[in-house]
Amino acid sequence: MDMYEEYKLRLRNLLQEMEVSSEKDGMATLDAFVKDYEEGLYNQIGRLTRQLHDSLNTFKDDEKIFSLTKEDIPSAKERLKYVVDVTEQATQKVLGIIENSIPLSLEISEGASGLHNRWTKLSGAAGSPEIASSTKTFLAGVGENASILHGHLTEILMAQEFQDITGQIIKKVIDLVQDVEDNLVRLIKLTGHVNTPREKDKENIKASGPCVPEIDDQAVYTSGQDDVDQLLASLGF
Amino acid sequence: MKILVVDDFSTMRRIIKNLLRDLGFNNTSEADDGATALPILQNGNFDFLITDWNMPGMQGIDLLKAVRSDAKLEKLPVLMVTAESKRDQIVEAAQAGVNGYIVKPFTAVTLKEKIEKVFERIDAE
């Protein structure tokens, strides 16, 4: 029988006893029960305290936890920071190439349409109408393709936005890992381990960063630009 | 038109600057948080401010509030382009006097539309 069932049974008996006995006797039985109950509680607290004490002692001697704060967590932070750095470098490189390519696509587009116009004026006057018309067709195609190319470059440009979003999310995780490290170090110090934790400048960020789908509460967040527009409209925008 | 783009990620500043150039706005400057942006705004006759929210140092929302409480800058149109998408935050930005709000990720078309809308509203006033 577990403790709860035992208490239930005893209380039921107690109640029956109190119904038939005098107030004084009833109170005495009740007192005895409460005393019993409290003793059980104190015993449990005592046992828990002993367990905690033992755990802390094991913790103190556990080199693995010590090395966790000394090496593993700082290394995890470095790795995450590295991801941010590497994706940023890659993104900057792509942006550089796009910035160099957009003027080229504009130049091709303008050049083609200029020549197209000149061939149009020449048509009829020129001796070779066949080559004139195929050059014109080609130039029109080049101009069109250059515009499409420009559009694609803009799309690639926009796609680099991921670096801002993923970077912010990773930085948030780095902060979290930092907190875990700080707390572990505090616990280790509490259990008597000699350790010199590194100082951390805590920044107070009110902003919460990008919403991570399937993790963050969707009700708190807007679901995209349309949702934002709707909310703003309801505010008189 | 002179535009200041404020974001702590240089990637995003570069993207926005390129999009603005495509839209015909060539006169852009950059700052990486509110604290560096504010003196630039105060000394520079800017016509438009595009700012992120979440930045180390001074956040975008505080920059917006600082702009609105500065006699010289109070009328400056401010567009927020940010990953902050909580309803409370958008309401706070609106109450602080933002002129437009774009959530990341966004598109070139969205940026164009929102900028046009900001100036339509200002012209109508």
Interface residues (C-beta under 8 A of the other chain):
Chain A: E88 T91 Q92 L95 I98 E99 I102 T154 L157 M158 Q160 E161 F162 Q163 D164 I165 G167 Q168 E203 I205 K206 A207 S208 G209 P210 C211 V220 Y221 T222 G224 Q225 V228 L231 L232 L235 F237
Chain B: D7 F9 S10 T11 M12 R14 I15 N18 L19 D22 W53 N54 P56 Q59 G60 I61 T82 A83 E84 S85 K86 R87 D88 Q89 I90 V91 A94 G100 Y101 I102 V103 K104 P105 F106 T107 A108 T110
